[in-house]
Amino acid sequence: MTQSSTGQRRLPAEWEMNGAVLMAWPHALTDWAYMLEEVRDCFREIVKAIIPRSKVVVIAPDISEPAACFKDIPSEKIFYFRAPTNDTWTRDYGPLSVIGDSGRYLPVDFRFNGWGQKFASNLDNIVVRSMSDTHLISQRLENRQDFVLEGGGIESNGEGIIMTTATCQLSPNRNPTLSREEIEHYLLAVFGAKKCIWLEHGYLAGDDTDSHIDTLARFAPGNTIIFTGCDDPEDEHFEELNLMENELKQARTIAGNPFNLIRLPLPDAIYDEEGNRLPATYANFLALPGAVIMPTYGQPKKDSMALQMLRIAFDVPVVAVDCKALIKQHGSLHCMTMQMPWQILSI
């Protein structure tokens, strides 16, 4: 972990941003085609959990489909944006919003290349530009398409610290011409951060993202880090997650103090039809102002334990949504959502 000094830019903590949540409709031209009804039921439940607390922007190539699904939701709470997409993981191609030198929110558009060129991304990569061109995004868009970065790969406490994983940021198919030091310098400058915490350990079987931080460790108010733990020595994750926990114990705030650590349980193993383990994690929650929306996996004891821990960490209501459908495509609730502050939107 390294410290730097930058200007007045700041990447707010997720729970600070109040406005709308960006989501992309699962349609027949995505990998969801074989299970559209199941994933759309999950999509609807996530929207229903968000709507009392935030507006929702739904991207779809045919907006009549989500409009029919959400016809019972007041029109002022949900907005539809017509655009083709490769997939539904808006966390990784939606805009990251920083507070600029002027004190105004500034949407930043990074390049998305399908998690290191693993999947098609040509349509997803231009969604933010399309939103800007049509003035759905009303603030000037900062173009950072020379740098590959996914929203799920970076975490901010809103107070000058960002957290990420070495496995993701140093992937040879993301920014191969840049050294670790150059990547860190870039991230600190773009996000106005003073310190970067790099996790060298931690992974989830079945994860396509090269260990996104939002599957492993998340910030919460009060210098708190919530992380995925493992108590079972027979589990394949045991060693790596315990090494990650030791790293977090060594991490320090800008003032030099240890973080308060809250360990989330690791869900019991869930497998696909071919016997491959899926990346279920409770760390993939969405923190809104005044509420946390968290994924569950049909495991009452562990689901309940995770819910209680998040309630303690954030001191707000926690709403649970069954996300067993989402992990069939190797993502979860946070991956499917991206918060956007109202200051950058024209809705």
Residue pairs with C-beta under 8 A, 6 or more apart in sequence:
1 195
1 196
1 197
1 198
1 251
1 252
2 184
2 195
2 196
3 194
3 195
3 254
4 184
4 185
4 188
4 189
4 193
4 194
4 195
4 196
5 194
6 188
6 189
6 192
6 193
6 194
7 101
7 192
8 100
8 101
8 103
8 192
9 98
9 99
9 100
9 101
9 106
9 189
9 190
9 191
9 192
10 98
10 99
10 158
10 160
10 191
10 192
11 96
11 98
11 99
11 154
11 156
11 158
11 162
11 191
11 192
11 193
12 97
12 98
12 99
12 156
12 158
12 341
13 156
13 157
13 158
13 159
13 219
13 221
13 287
14 156
14 219
14 286
14 287
14 339
15 220
15 221
15 287
15 288
15 289
15 314
16 158
16 289
17 97
17 289
17 339
17 340
17 341
18 54
18 288
18 289
18 341
18 342
19 54
19 55
19 339
19 340
19 341
19 342
19 343
19 344
19 345
20 54
20 55
20 56
20 57
20 79
20 339
20 340
20 342
20 345
20 347
21 50
21 54
21 55
21 56
21 57
21 286
21 288
21 337
21 338
21 339
21 340
22 57
22 59
22 90
22 94
22 95
22 337
22 338
22 339
22 340
23 43
23 46
23 47
23 56
23 57
23 58
23 59
23 88
23 90
23 336
23 337
23 338
24 58
24 59
24 60
24 85
24 87
24 88
24 89
24 90
24 124
24 127
24 336
25 43
25 58
25 59
25 60
25 61
25 65
25 66
25 85
25 88
26 32
26 36
26 39
26 40
26 43
26 88
27 36
27 60
27 61
27 62
27 65
27 85
28 36
29 61
29 84
30 85
30 86
30 87
30 88
31 87
31 329
32 39
32 88
32 329
35 325
35 328
38 325
39 88
39 325
39 326
39 328
39 329
40 69
41 325
42 321
42 322
42 323
42 324
42 325
42 326
43 88
43 336
44 69
44 70
45 321
45 322
46 293
46 321
46 333
46 336
46 337
47 56
47 58
47 70
47 73
47 78
49 293
49 319
49 321
50 56
50 286
50 288
50 293
50 337
51 73
51 77
51 78
53 288
53 289
53 290
53 291
54 288
54 339
55 76
55 77
55 78
55 79
55 342
55 347
56 77
56 78
56 79
57 78
57 79
57 80
57 81
57 136
57 340
57 345
57 347
58 66
58 70
58 78
58 79
58 80
58 81
59 81
59 82
59 83
59 85
59 90
59 127
60 66
60 80
60 81
60 82
60 83
60 85
61 82
61 83
61 84
61 85
62 82
63 80
63 81
63 82
66 80
67 80
70 78
79 136
79 347
81 130
81 131
81 134
81 136
83 123
83 127
83 130
83 131
84 123
85 123
85 124
85 127
86 114
86 119
86 120
86 121
86 122
86 123
86 124
87 119
87 124
87 329
88 331
88 336
89 124
89 152
89 331
89 335
89 336
90 127
90 336
90 337
90 338
91 150
91 151
91 152
91 214
91 334
91 335
91 336
91 337
91 338
92 112
92 115
92 124
92 150
92 151
92 152
92 153
92 209
92 335
93 112
93 121
93 124
93 125
93 127
93 128
93 150
93 151
94 127
94 128
94 151
94 338
94 340
95 107
95 108
95 109
95 128
95 131
95 137
95 141
95 338
95 340
95 344
96 107
96 108
96 110
96 149
96 151
96 154
97 105
97 106
97 107
97 108
97 339
97 340
97 341
97 344
98 105
98 106
98 108
98 190
98 191
98 192
99 105
99 106
99 192
100 106
104 139
104 343
105 139
105 341
105 343
105 344
106 139
106 140
106 142
106 344
107 128
107 132
107 137
107 139
107 141
107 142
107 340
107 344
108 141
108 142
108 144
108 190
109 128
109 129
109 132
109 141
109 142
109 143
109 144
109 145
110 144
110 145
110 147
110 148
110 149
110 150
111 125
111 144
111 145
111 146
111 147
111 148
111 149
112 121
112 124
112 125
112 148
112 150
113 121
113 125
113 148
113 173
113 174
114 120
114 121
114 124
115 150
115 208
115 209
115 210
116 148
116 171
116 172
116 173
116 174
116 210
117 173
118 173
118 208
119 208
128 137
128 141
129 141
131 137
132 141
135 346
136 345
136 346
136 347
137 340
137 344
137 345
137 346
138 344
138 345
138 346
139 343
139 344
144 190
147 175
147 186
147 190
148 174
148 175
149 174
149 187
150 168
150 209
150 212
151 214
151 338
152 209
152 212
152 213
152 214
152 215
152 334
152 335
153 164
153 165
153 168
153 169
153 209
153 212
153 213
153 214
154 162
154 163
154 164
154 187
154 191
154 213
155 162
155 163
155 164
155 213
155 214
155 217
155 218
155 219
156 162
156 163
156 191
156 193
156 219
157 163
157 219
157 223
158 219
159 254
160 192
160 193
160 194
160 195
160 254
161 193
161 194
161 195
161 196
161 197
161 219
161 253
161 254
162 187
162 188
162 191
162 193
162 195
162 196
162 197
163 196
163 197
163 198
163 199
163 213
163 217
163 219
163 225
164 187
164 196
164 197
164 198
164 199
164 213
165 198
165 199
165 200
165 202
165 210
165 211
165 212
165 213
165 216
166 180
166 198
166 199
166 200
167 203
167 210
167 211
168 174
168 209
168 210
168 211
168 212
168 213
169 175
169 180
169 183
169 187
169 198
170 180
170 183
171 210
175 183
178 186
184 196
184 198
187 193
187 196
188 194
188 195
188 196
194 254
195 254
197 251
199 211
199 213
199 216
199 217
199 244
199 247
199 248
200 243
200 247
201 240
201 241
201 243
201 244
201 247
202 211
202 216
202 217
202 228
202 240
202 241
202 243
202 244
203 211
203 216
203 237
203 240
204 211
204 215
204 216
204 228
204 237
204 279
204 280
204 281
205 236
205 237
205 276
205 277
205 278
205 279
206 272
206 276
206 277
206 278
206 279
206 327
206 330
207 215
207 279
207 330
208 330
209 215
212 335
214 283
214 284
214 334
214 335
215 228
215 279
215 281
215 283
215 284
215 332
216 227
216 228
216 241
216 244
216 281
216 283
217 225
217 226
217 227
217 228
217 244
217 248
217 283
218 225
218 226
218 227
218 283
218 285
218 287
219 225
219 226
220 226
220 262
220 287
220 313
220 314
221 313
221 314
221 315
222 260
223 253
223 257
223 259
223 260
224 259
224 260
224 261
224 262
224 313
225 248
225 251
225 259
225 260
225 261
225 262
226 262
226 263
226 264
226 283
226 309
226 310
226 313
227 244
227 245
227 248
227 261
227 262
227 263
227 264
227 283
228 241
228 263
228 264
228 266
228 281
228 282
228 283
229 241
229 242
229 245
229 263
229 264
229 265
229 266
230 237
230 238
230 241
230 242
230 266
231 238
231 265
231 266
232 238
232 266
235 266
235 269
236 277
237 266
241 266
245 261
245 263
248 259
248 261
249 258
249 261
251 258
251 259
252 258
252 259
253 259
262 309
262 312
262 313
263 309
264 281
264 282
264 283
264 306
264 309
264 310
265 282
265 302
265 305
265 306
266 281
267 280
267 281
267 282
267 297
267 299
267 302
268 297
268 299
268 302
269 277
270 277
270 278
270 280
270 297
270 324
270 327
271 277
271 278
272 278
272 328
278 327
278 328
278 330
279 327
279 330
279 331
279 332
280 295
280 297
280 327
280 332
281 295
281 332
282 294
282 295
282 302
282 306
282 310
283 334
284 295
284 323
284 331
284 332
284 333
284 334
284 335
285 292
285 293
285 294
285 295
285 310
285 333
285 334
286 292
286 293
286 294
286 333
286 334
286 337
286 339
287 314
288 339
290 316
290 317
291 316
291 317
291 318
291 319
292 310
292 311
292 314
292 316
292 317
292 318
292 319
293 318
293 319
293 321
293 333
293 337
294 306
294 307
294 310
294 318
294 319
294 320
294 321
294 333
295 320
295 321
295 322
295 323
295 326
295 332
295 333
295 334
296 303
296 306
296 307
296 320
296 321
296 322
296 323
297 303
297 322
297 323
297 324
297 327
298 322
298 324
303 320
307 318
307 320
310 318
311 317
311 318
321 333
323 332
323 333
326 332
326 333
326 335
326 336
